[in-house]
Amino acid sequence: MSKTAIELQKMAQEFRIDVLNTLHDKGSGHWGGSASLADILTTLYFDRINVDPKNPCKEDRDRLVLSKGHAAPILYRVLQAKGFFEEKGLDMSQLREINSPLQGHPCMEKTPGVDMSTGALGHGLSIGLGMSLMSEKAANPWWTYVIVGEGCLQEGQSWEAIMAAGKFAPSKLCLIVDYNKVQLDGRTEDIMPLEPLADKFKAFNWNVAEKSYDGHNVEAIQESFKWLDEQKEGPCVIIYDTTKGKGVSFMEDTNTWHGAPVQDEHLEKALPELQTTLDKMGE
């Protein structure tokens, strides 16, 4: 049963709350990039991606590669809600525990629902390109979605993959840019500017969405998927404007909360903000 935009928006906010609580309990993990990706990832898994938790290795399933693997907490929360963890009895309380399948970065050999191990920034698109080229030869082709952040796009390997994708032009490859403009050491524009980002993709023969979309508005994200469905040629790239640490005022738009531990005093200030926003949704 499909969900409405407001239902998806509420789910994403609930996932943020769960992730923040988990990171507080564990004393480590990446809040900033998880919070910026919550709405996009929730909408993908509950309104678009063709996957089956009861048959996770189905050949014609859609693939997702989280190249920015440090955002694993939000991926795990979405996969749990989708039902991928039920068979193994997993939940977010096992995040980052020794020998747990839910490590700080996704592992395809241990984590149900994960199509590729990631963490070293920049290699996700190369892998996703290979998956999409394989799809081109399949009887029932699938979509491959690759999610990157600025750190990925500052790696040379990403641009080799962008160049190769422009040449081979797989029709069902979609690159999703979680463009929150802040990274571990500071602002992207100070570390290694990416602009004009859309023009760079166009120069590499990519099909670029005509505008950047609000990555925190489910209706805008759904609109971007409608654009994707209208495209006859690939590869496609959608750039989403997002905010690092979205949802908590003192954690937003700063590199401080890329991966800093969430202490008691931080949680006490942050949770009421997140909950108030959730309560107001749908009013």
C-alpha positions as CSV (number, residue, x, y, z in Angstrom):
1,M,0.0,0.0,0.0
2,S,1.5,3.3,-1.1
3,K,1.9,6.1,1.4
4,T,1.0,9.8,1.2
5,A,3.6,12.5,1.1
6,I,2.8,13.6,4.6
7,E,3.0,10.0,5.9
8,L,6.5,9.7,4.3
9,Q,7.5,13.0,5.8
10,K,6.5,11.8,9.2
11,M,8.3,8.6,8.8
12,A,11.5,10.4,7.9
13,Q,11.2,12.6,11.0
14,E,10.6,9.6,13.2
15,F,13.7,7.9,11.7
16,R,15.7,11.0,12.6
17,I,14.5,10.8,16.2
18,D,15.4,7.1,16.3
19,V,18.8,7.6,14.8
20,L,19.7,10.5,17.2
21,N,18.6,8.4,20.2
22,T,20.7,5.5,18.9
23,L,23.8,7.6,18.3
24,H,23.5,9.0,21.8
25,D,23.2,5.5,23.3
26,K,26.2,4.2,21.4
27,G,28.4,7.3,21.9
28,S,29.5,7.4,18.2
29,G,28.2,7.5,14.7
30,H,27.4,10.1,12.0
31,W,24.4,12.4,12.7
32,G,24.9,15.2,10.1
33,G,24.9,13.2,6.9
34,S,22.2,10.8,8.2
35,A,19.9,13.7,9.0
36,S,20.4,15.3,5.6
37,L,19.5,12.1,3.8
38,A,16.5,11.0,5.8
39,D,13.7,12.3,3.6
40,I,15.4,11.2,0.3
41,L,16.1,7.7,1.6
42,T,12.7,7.2,3.1
43,T,10.9,8.3,-0.1
44,L,13.1,6.1,-2.2
45,Y,12.4,2.9,-0.2
46,F,8.7,3.5,0.5
47,D,7.7,5.2,-2.7
48,R,10.0,4.0,-5.5
49,I,12.6,1.3,-5.2
50,N,11.6,-2.2,-6.3
51,V,12.9,-4.5,-3.5
52,D,11.5,-7.4,-1.5
53,P,12.7,-8.0,2.1
54,K,11.5,-11.6,1.8
55,N,13.6,-12.1,-1.3
56,P,16.5,-9.7,-0.9
57,C,18.6,-11.3,-3.6
58,K,15.9,-11.3,-6.3
59,E,17.8,-10.8,-9.6
60,D,15.7,-8.0,-11.0
61,R,15.5,-6.0,-7.8
62,D,16.6,-2.4,-7.9
63,R,20.0,-1.7,-6.4
64,L,21.1,1.1,-4.1
65,V,24.7,2.0,-3.4
66,L,25.2,4.3,-0.4
67,S,28.6,5.7,-1.5
68,K,28.6,8.1,1.5
69,G,28.7,5.0,3.7
70,H,29.0,7.0,6.9
71,A,25.3,7.7,6.6
72,A,24.7,4.1,7.5
73,P,22.6,4.8,10.6
74,I,19.7,6.3,8.5
75,L,20.1,3.5,5.9
76,Y,19.8,0.9,8.7
77,R,16.7,2.5,10.2
78,V,15.0,2.6,6.8
79,L,15.9,-1.0,6.0
80,Q,14.6,-2.0,9.4
81,A,11.3,-0.3,8.8
82,K,11.2,-1.9,5.3
83,G,11.4,-5.4,7.0
84,F,14.9,-6.4,6.0
85,F,16.1,-7.1,9.6
86,E,13.2,-9.3,10.8
87,E,14.6,-12.7,9.8
88,K,17.9,-12.0,11.7
89,G,16.2,-10.2,14.6
90,L,18.2,-7.1,14.1
91,D,17.4,-3.6,15.3
92,M,19.1,-0.2,15.8
93,S,20.2,-1.2,19.4
94,Q,22.9,-3.3,17.7
95,L,24.5,-0.4,15.8
96,R,28.3,-0.4,16.1
97,E,28.4,-3.3,18.5
98,I,31.3,-5.8,18.2
99,N,30.5,-8.5,15.7
100,S,27.1,-6.9,14.9
101,P,26.0,-6.8,11.2
102,L,25.2,-3.1,11.8
103,Q,28.7,-1.6,11.7
104,G,29.6,2.1,11.2
105,H,29.6,1.5,7.4
106,P,27.4,-0.9,5.4
107,C,28.7,-4.4,4.7
108,M,27.0,-6.4,1.9
109,E,28.2,-9.7,3.5
110,K,26.7,-9.0,6.9
111,T,23.9,-6.4,6.5
112,P,20.6,-7.6,5.1
113,G,19.4,-5.3,2.3
114,V,22.8,-3.8,1.5
115,D,23.9,-4.3,-2.1
116,M,27.5,-3.0,-1.7
117,S,29.9,-2.4,1.1
118,T,30.9,1.2,1.2
119,G,32.8,3.7,3.4
120,A,35.9,4.7,1.4
121,L,34.5,7.8,-0.3
122,G,34.4,7.8,-4.1
123,H,34.1,4.2,-5.2
124,G,30.3,3.9,-5.0
125,L,29.6,5.3,-8.5
126,S,32.1,3.0,-10.2
127,I,30.3,0.0,-8.6
128,G,26.9,1.4,-9.4
129,L,28.0,1.9,-13.1
130,G,29.0,-1.7,-13.3
131,M,25.6,-2.8,-11.8
132,S,23.7,-0.6,-14.3
133,L,25.7,-1.9,-17.2
134,M,24.9,-5.5,-16.2
135,S,21.3,-4.4,-16.0
136,E,21.4,-3.3,-19.6
137,K,22.0,-7.0,-20.6
138,A,19.4,-8.5,-18.3
139,A,16.0,-9.8,-19.4
140,N,14.4,-7.7,-16.7
141,P,16.5,-4.6,-16.2
142,W,16.6,-2.8,-12.9
143,W,17.3,0.7,-11.7
144,T,20.6,1.4,-9.9
145,Y,20.7,4.3,-7.5
146,V,23.9,5.7,-6.2
147,I,23.9,8.2,-3.3
148,V,26.9,10.5,-3.0
149,G,27.9,13.5,-0.9
150,E,30.5,16.2,-1.5
151,G,33.3,14.0,-0.2
152,C,32.6,11.4,-2.9
153,L,32.6,14.1,-5.6
154,Q,36.0,15.4,-4.5
155,E,37.5,12.0,-5.3
156,G,39.2,11.4,-8.7
157,Q,37.6,7.9,-9.0
158,S,34.2,9.5,-9.0
159,W,35.0,11.6,-12.0
160,E,36.5,8.6,-13.9
161,A,33.2,6.9,-13.3
162,I,31.2,10.0,-14.3
163,M,33.2,10.1,-17.6
164,A,32.7,6.4,-18.2
165,A,29.0,6.6,-17.5
166,G,28.7,9.5,-20.0
167,K,30.3,7.3,-22.6
168,F,28.4,4.0,-22.0
169,A,25.1,5.8,-21.1
170,P,23.2,3.2,-19.1
171,S,19.6,4.1,-19.2
172,K,18.7,3.0,-15.6
173,L,21.5,4.6,-13.6
174,C,20.5,7.4,-11.3
175,L,23.0,9.4,-9.3
176,I,21.6,11.1,-6.2
177,V,23.6,14.0,-4.8
178,D,22.9,14.8,-1.2
179,Y,24.2,18.3,-1.5
180,N,24.4,19.6,2.1
181,K,27.5,21.7,1.3
182,V,29.3,20.8,4.6
183,Q,31.7,18.0,5.3
184,L,34.0,16.7,8.0
185,D,36.5,19.6,8.1
186,G,34.4,22.5,7.1
187,R,32.3,24.0,4.3
188,T,32.7,22.5,0.8
189,E,33.3,25.8,-0.8
190,D,36.3,26.3,1.4
191,I,37.7,22.8,1.1
192,M,37.2,22.0,-2.6
193,P,34.4,23.8,-4.4
194,L,32.2,21.7,-6.7
195,E,30.3,24.5,-8.4
196,P,29.1,24.7,-11.1
197,L,28.1,21.1,-10.3
198,A,25.2,20.7,-12.7
199,D,27.2,22.1,-15.6
200,K,30.1,19.7,-14.9
201,F,27.7,16.7,-15.2
202,K,26.3,18.2,-18.5
203,A,29.9,18.5,-19.8
204,F,30.4,14.8,-19.1
205,N,27.2,13.9,-21.1
206,W,24.9,13.2,-18.2
207,N,21.2,13.8,-18.2
208,V,20.8,16.4,-15.5
209,A,17.5,17.3,-13.8
210,E,16.5,20.8,-14.9
211,K,16.6,22.1,-11.3
212,S,17.9,21.2,-7.9
213,Y,15.2,19.8,-5.6
214,D,14.4,20.3,-2.0
215,G,15.8,17.2,-0.4
216,H,13.7,17.7,2.7
217,N,10.3,18.0,1.0
218,V,8.8,14.7,0.1
219,E,6.6,16.2,-2.6
220,A,9.6,17.8,-4.2
221,I,11.4,14.4,-4.1
222,Q,8.5,12.7,-5.7
223,E,8.5,15.4,-8.4
224,S,12.1,14.5,-9.1
225,F,11.2,10.9,-9.6
226,K,8.5,11.9,-12.1
227,W,11.2,13.7,-14.0
228,L,13.3,10.6,-13.8
229,D,10.5,8.5,-15.3
230,E,10.2,10.9,-18.2
231,Q,13.8,10.4,-19.3
232,K,14.6,8.3,-22.3
233,E,18.3,8.5,-22.0
234,G,20.8,7.9,-19.2
235,P,22.8,8.3,-17.1
236,C,20.7,10.6,-14.9
237,V,21.7,12.8,-12.0
238,I,19.4,14.5,-9.5
239,I,20.9,17.2,-7.2
240,Y,19.1,17.7,-3.9
241,D,19.6,20.8,-1.8
242,T,19.9,19.5,1.8
243,T,21.0,20.7,5.2
244,K,23.6,18.8,7.2
245,G,22.1,17.8,10.6
246,K,18.6,18.7,9.4
247,G,16.0,19.1,12.2
248,V,18.1,20.3,15.1
249,S,18.9,24.0,15.0
250,F,22.3,23.9,16.8
251,M,23.4,20.9,14.8
252,E,22.4,22.2,11.3
253,D,24.7,23.4,8.6
254,T,27.9,22.9,10.6
255,N,30.8,20.4,10.3
256,T,30.8,20.1,14.1
257,W,28.0,17.5,13.9
258,H,29.5,15.5,11.0
259,G,30.3,12.7,13.5
260,A,30.6,14.1,17.0
261,P,29.3,12.1,19.9
262,V,25.8,13.0,21.1
263,Q,26.0,13.7,24.8
264,D,23.2,13.9,27.3
265,E,23.0,17.6,27.1
266,H,22.8,17.6,23.3
267,L,20.0,15.0,23.3
268,E,18.0,17.0,25.9
269,K,18.1,20.0,23.6
270,A,17.7,18.2,20.3
271,L,14.8,15.8,20.9
272,P,12.2,18.5,21.7
273,E,13.0,20.2,18.5
274,L,12.6,17.1,16.4
275,Q,9.4,16.0,18.3
276,T,7.8,19.5,17.9
277,T,8.4,19.4,14.2
278,L,6.9,15.9,14.0
279,D,3.9,17.0,16.0
280,K,3.2,19.9,13.6
281,M,3.3,17.8,10.5
282,G,-0.1,17.3,9.0
283,E,-1.8,19.9,11.1
